[in-house]
């Protein structure tokens, strides 16, 4: 995933940023809470969708998310500089990132339970056990969403304070 994020960073065309700076605002500070929350919850739900695809959409979604993160870091670094970007995002990115990692974990939970049952054969792999693992994954998803909401609120406050 780190290699994909680096590719997203390196592939981003940032030549337009110099021109956009003179237009009155940084591209980093134009979002409000609902937009941030919608984007991040949407990403979390894509990562969680692996419960229905035996983890495939979680895996693909994580790769696409890594590419997106690399590209947005590239935009941020080239817009405001690495130090300024870090000073802003350090307050909310840990919550959002941990929330997305937990959503991906929740997306893999039923499949991991199924693989464990099939590999170790301590108990049979049944539809009921898969449903139980899916139900448990909802708790992990709920924690992930709480972290994402917290991160989005902090991000919205940071943006408001910057404008």
Rosetta blueprint (number, residue, H / E / L):
1 X L
2 X H
3 X H
4 X H
5 X H
6 X H
7 X H
8 X H
9 X H
10 X H
11 X H
12 X L
13 X L
14 X L
15 X L
16 X L
17 X H
18 X H
19 X H
20 X H
21 X H
22 X L
23 X L
24 X L
25 X L
26 X L
27 X H
28 X H
29 X H
30 X L
31 X L
32 X L
33 X H
34 X H
35 X H
36 X H
37 X H
38 X H
39 X H
40 X H
41 X H
42 X H
43 X H
44 X H
45 X H
46 X H
47 X H
48 X H
49 X H
50 X H
51 X H
52 X H
53 X L
54 X L
55 X L
56 X H
57 X H
58 X H
59 X H
60 X H
61 X H
62 X H
63 X H
64 X H
65 X H
66 X H
67 X H
68 X H
69 X H
70 X H
71 X H
72 X H
73 X H
74 X H
75 X H
76 X H
77 X H
78 X H
79 X H
80 X H
81 X L
82 X H
83 X H
84 X H
85 X H
86 X H
87 X H
88 X H
89 X H
90 X L
91 X L
92 X L
93 X H
94 X H
95 X H
96 X H
97 X H
98 X H
99 X H
100 X H
101 X H
102 X H
103 X H
104 X H
105 X H
106 X H
107 X H
108 X H
109 X H
110 X H
111 X H
112 X H
113 X H
114 X H
115 X H
116 X H
117 X H
118 X H
119 X H
120 X H
121 X L
122 X L
123 X L
124 X L
125 X L
126 X L
127 X H
128 X H
129 X H
130 X H
131 X H
132 X H
133 X H
134 X H
135 X H
136 X H
137 X H
138 X H
139 X H
140 X H
141 X H
142 X H
143 X H
144 X H
145 X H
146 X H
147 X H
148 X H
149 X H
150 X H
151 X H
152 X H
153 X H
154 X H
155 X H
156 X H
157 X H
158 X H
159 X H
160 X H
161 X H
162 X H
163 X L
